[in-house]
Amino acid sequence: MAADPTTGIGMTSLATRERLVNRIREQGVRDERVLARIREVPRHLFVDEALASRAYEDTALPIGHGQTISQPYIVARMTECLLAHGPGKGVPAKVLEVGTGCGYQSAVLAGLVPKVYSVERIEPLLVATRRRLNDLGIRNVRTQLSDGSWGWPEQGPYEAIIVTAAPLELPQALVDQLADGGRMIIPLGPANQQTLTLVRKLGAEHQRTALEAVSFVPLLGGVLR
């Protein structure tokens, strides 16, 4: 019987993943739903095979086209914030992700919320990610080639939005696509001065809460085919 590629061996094994989860827990992430999902998702399948042995290090890694797969702690932290600040109780029914990348954050979210809508501006990345998510049997993520600052208004409003690249200023189009009471987790600011920010939609207004210093690739405009 062929080995299950999602479980991994050696540096990609379940024991290695457990050590990563313990490190993330020590850094302050407490939501056991999120930690379980980080443990489950085979991060080594979201990076180049040459980097698979480093997949469960708590660090960002290159995925080509000048983009990176985010540090696991940051993925967990942003996901925990997204689940913790919803209107009422329970998880958001519909989440918009800006910056599909290799699909790792999408896969983490897919096990925690009913529907994920994800936009990506780099077509080769998106094509590979669609194939990867399909191979993993993830069926509740829909993707679109699009400038991330536009969001995906046709599918909105969203109870939650997660942005995995940093604009200099908060895109109004994304605020407009939040449902009333919804929240957005977004890095804001120039390189070396970015702050992970929680944005809460309150009627026609919104509130911002600075969370922590982060480092993301910039949110760029346009589409690359």
Protein Blocks (a to p, Z undefined) as FASTA:
>chain_A
ZZdfklogajlmfklmmmmmmmmmmnopablklmmmmmmpcfklmccfklmmmmmpccdd
debjhiacddfklmmmmmmmmmmmcghedjdfbdcdehjknommmmmmmmmbfbdcdddf
blklmmmmmmmmmmnopakbccddddfklopmklmccfbdcdfbdcfbdcfklmmmpceh
iacdddeddehiaccdddddehjbccdddfbdcddddddedjdZZ
